[in-house]
Amino acid sequence: MAHTVLQLDKSALLWINSHHNAILDAILAPVAYAGDGGAIWFLLCAIILIWGKAQHKRTALTLVITVILVDRCISAPVGHHFDRLRPYLAMEEVRQVGSAWTGSSFPSAHAHSVWEAAIILGSRWRKLIAPLIVFALLTCYSRPYCGMHYPGDVAAGSALGIAAGFAAVAALRCWESRSRPGRRN
């Protein structure tokens, strides 16, 4: 059973990775690497922490804490345990685009952080939900497209990010309800 799942994962990767063209490269390569090290989210949160309102700052802080905790406490240890070779290193026929990361492929940190950001930021700014989801989907597609992850890595990272995002939103709402002026204990 596990062999069949891994074979399907490789087949899906090869299918996605084989559809390269100049237009998709121009769109997906920057999307794929916008989340390197969570940089896009940390930069956005720094801006919010400097100039945002109090509730916006709580949202930014929640996102930063969530991305760091999930990455350091879950994603990195799981990655070290499975130590899955990146597709472009494991298979000669895989085309690699952009930065050449060499750490474990499983789970995708880009996937978990983009979904955490989409859910946490979308909970605060509802009008941004659709663009954030589109960006998350493009990021998730771009990772196998660029040869950096198998679709299974992205699915695992996405599941982790979605679960963490909703847990963080629940914690944020609890924090905000306790922070309201005039609240009785």
N, C-alpha and C positions, 0 to 999 in steps of 0.2 A: 504493500500500500504506500509506504513512504517513498519507495523508488518511483512509483507512478506519479505521485504528487511532485517530486523533484523534476521528473522528466517533463511534466506539463508546465512547470515553472520555467524550465529552460526553453521549451518550445514557444511559450508566450513571449519570453524575452527576445528570442531570435526574430519572431514575427514583428514585434514593436521596433526593434533595433534595425530591421532591414528597410524601413520606410523613410530613410533619410532623403532630404532635399534641401536646397538652399534656404527656402522660406521657413521650413520647420526648424532648421538649424539656427536661423537668425532669431526665431521666437523662443525656442525651447532651451537653447544653451544658456542664455542669460537667466531664464526662469529657474533652471536647474541649479544654478550656482548663486542665486540671490540669497538662498538660505544657508550658505556655508557658515558653519559655526554659529548659526542663529543670528548672524550679524544684522540682517535686515530687521529682525524683531527687536534686538537690543538697541539699535539706533532709533527706531520708532519709539520704543519705550523711554529712552533717554530724553527725547524731545518732549514726550508727554509729561515725564517727571519734572522737567524744567518749566514748561509753560502751561501744563494742563490744570484743570480744576481738581479739587480734592477727590471726587469720585473717579475722575479719569486717571489720576495718579494711582489710586487703589487698583484700578484695572490693569494699568501698566505694570505695577509691582507684582500683581497676581500672575501676569503672563511671564515675567522674568523668572519668578520663583518656580513656576510650573515647568518651564522649558529646562531650567537648570536641574531641578529635582528629577524629572523624568529622564533626562539625558544621563546624569551621573549615577542615579540610584537604580534605574531599570535598564535603559537602552544600552549603556556601555557594558554593564556586567553581562547582560544577555549576549551582546556581541562578542565579548571575550570568551564566553562559554561555547558559543557555536562556531566562532572564528571562520565564517564563511568567506571564501575568496571572492573578490569582486568579479563580475562577469567578464569584463575586458581582460582580466588577468587569467581567468580560468578557461576561456574559449577563444581561440584564435580568430574565429569569424565575427566576433563582436567588435563593432566600431565604437571607439571611445571618443567623446567630445568634451572639451573643457578641462578643468582641474582633474588631475589623476590621483584621487585618494587611494590609499592602499589598505586602510583598516578594514575591519570586518564589514561585510555587506549586510548582515542581518542583525537587527531590524534597521530600516531606513530612518536615520535621525531627521533628515529633511522632511520626511512624511509626518513623523510625530510632531515636529515643531510647527509645521504649516497648519496642521489641523488644530493644534492647541491655540495658535494665533487666530485662526478663523472663528473658532467657537468663543474664545474669551473676548476678542475684540468685537465680534459680531453681536455678542450679548449686550455690549455697551452701546454700539453704534449700529442699530438695526438696518439702516440703509446700506451699510457696507457688507451685509451678509452675502448677497449674490456675488459681488466682485471677489470677496475673500474665498468663497467656495470655488469659483472659477480658477482663481490663482492656486488654490490647494490642488484641484484636479490637474491643472497643467503641471504643477510641480511633481505630482505623483507620476504622471505619464512621462515627464522628462527624464526621470531617473533611469528607467530601463532604456529609454530612447538614447540616452547619452552613454549607455553601457556601464553605468555605475551600480545598478541594483537589479536584482531579479524582481518580477512582479510580486512574488511572495514576500520579499523583504519590505516592499512598499505597502502591501496589504497589512502586514504585521505592524509596521510603523504607524500606519493610518489608524488601525484599531486602537493601538496604544494612545495615540494623540487624541482621538475622539473621546475615549474613556477619560483620559486625564483632563481634557478640556471641559467636559461636563462636570467632573468632580471639582475642578477649580472654580467654575461658575457658581456651583452650589456653595463652596467655601466663601467666595466673594460676596454672595448675597447674604450669607450669615454674618460676615464681617461688617457689611454695610448696615444691616438691620441693628447691629449692636452699636454702630457709630452714630445713629440718628440722634439729633438733639431732642431732649425731653423724654428719652426712652427710660422706662422704669425697670428696675431689676427686681 
